[in-house]
Structures are given as structure tokens and as C-alpha cells.
């Protein structure tokens, strides 16, 4: 790959910023907050847009968009501020995994079966990350593993609906969004980078 393609271009910054803003807004306004004994959890539509960040922008661009959008939401919500850096890592990796799988071999997220696999793998990874993070936080506070796991069961119950919603919505919206950006300079830049 040409080192020129590793530079962040104006197109990259615009698309990363746009998708980060979408992730932030959807997280803030299209979610159901559920209080639990170990903190608030959410059933949210934002995970679909985190997957779409990876599918539309590719691995690292999508990861930055998803990570920054989610982290900014945490920084604006006092309860989540201490874990904002973990949120960045979790959602960066979720979008990165989806993008890497969907764009592997130059497919540019144009194969439904590969996109489905990308979304499911990334969404399950994110849920496992979330579960482990919550258990580890309680264990650092002095809890044993089993009580820490049991205390987080209410939070874990939101994972299956979040996975199903995220995968279904991302795959439903992807074709229309791909068509919308297919004639932009960003799309041409990504196609040129894939060919080299």
C-alpha cells in the first residue's frame, strides 16, 4: 500500500466527524435507559450506527468515528465520565472489527453474507467486552467473580436485544447509505485506496 493512503485526508476528517456526530446524537436521543443495582444500562439504536461506521468507512475510520462519538456522549453524562476512555476503546474496536471484516479482500462492504458476519462478530465482541468490563470493575472494588457476575446479570440482559437491533438496523440501512455516498469524493478515495 502506498504510504500516501495512510494519511488522514479532508474527506476522512469530514466523514469521521459526521459519523461521530450521528453516533453521539443517536446515543443521546434514541435509547432507553434502564437503572440497575450496578449502574444504568441502555437498550439503544446507537450500536447500529457504530456498526454502520465500520461498514461505511472501513476499519480505522469507522473505529475513530464510533469511538469519538460514544466517548463524547460519556463525557457529557456525569455517570459515565470515569469510563469514557473504555467506551472509546470498546466502540472503536466494535466498528473496527466490522469494517475490517466487511472490507476484507477489497469487497467494500458489498457482500451481504460478509456484512452479516461482520456485524454479528463485532456486536458479540462489544457485548462480551461490556460484560467483562463490568465484572472487572466490581472485582477491583473487592468483589469475588461469582457475586460480581451475578450483580451484572441485569445489565447483561440488554445485550441480546442490543445485538439483534444493531445488526438488523445496520444491514437494513446500509444499502441506502452506500448509495448516498457512492458518488462522493470520499467513496472515490476509498475505491482508489482499495485498488492499490
Secondary structure, 3 states (H helix, E strand, C coil): CCHHHHCCCHHHHHHHHHHHHHHHHHHHHCEEEEEECCEEEEEECHHHHHHHHHHHHCHHHHHHHHHHHHHHHHHCCHHHHHHHHHHHHHHHHHHHHHHHHHHHHHCCCCCHHHHHHHHHHHHHHHHHHHHHHHHHHHHHCCCCHHHHHHHCHHHHHHHHHHHHHHHHHHHHHHHHHHHHHCCCHHHHHHHHHHHC
